[in-house]
Amino acid sequence: MINAVAILMPTPGRTPKPSDVGVLGSVARMSARRGYPSDLTDAQWALSEPLLREPSTDGRREKHPRRDIVDAILYLVRTAGC
């Protein structure tokens, strides 16, 4: 069995590089905020995004991008030791 957290979590102390993007080429992430070491690389996000449920079409639209929410959860897991 594959440990999903091990796949999604970058190596501690390692800054993601453009080569981590993999098949996505040089597509840049459209975000104005500064990244954290616990943030997903583009390649990791490409693997994990299809695992999330589709957004609901009922009611209001999502306020925050899903990738930012996943990055926040991973930040808490890494820094708080959850």
N, C-alpha and C positions, 0 to 999 in steps of 0.2 A: 504494500500500500504506500502511496506517495504522501508525504507530509506537505499539505497545501501551504501551511505557514512558511515552511522552509523555501518553497518555490517563490512565494510572494515577497519575502523579506530580503532586502539587499544585504550583502555582506557587511557586518559592522565595520565602521571606519572607512568604508570605500565609497567614494563619490561616483555616482553613475556617469558614464561616458557616452558620447554620441554613438559609439559602436554597440552599446547595449540596446539600441533601438531595434536592431535585427532586421526583420523583413519590412518594417515600416519605413526604412530608409532615413531620410533626414527630416521627417515630419516633426516639427517642433510643437511642444505642448503650449497651448494658448492659455497661459495663466500669468497674471501680473504678480502673484506672490512669490516669495523666495522659497525654494524647496528645502526639505529636511532630508537627512540621510535615510530616514525610514520611509520616504515616499517611494511609490512604485515607479519603476522605469517604464518606458513606453512598451517594451516587450512584455513585461510582467502584466501591465494593464491589458494588453491585447489578449493574453491568456485568461485573465480573470473576468473581464467584462462580460463575456457570453454566459458566465455562470450566474449573473444577477438577473432577477426577474425584470420583465419589461415594465416601464413606468405605466401607471394607471392613466387611462384617458378620461376618467371621471374626476370631477372637481378641479382643483387648481393644479398648476404645473409645479414641478419640483423647484424649490428655492435655491438649492445648492447642487452643483454637479456631483454625480455619483463618485467620480474619481476622487474628488476632494474629501468626501465623506469616508471613503475607504482609507485614504492617506491619513486622515485624522484618527481613525480607529487603530491603524498600525502604529502611529506615533504614540498613542496611549499605551498600547500593548508593550512597545519597546521601552518607553521611559518609565512607566509605572510598574512594570514587571507583572502585569495581569496574566 
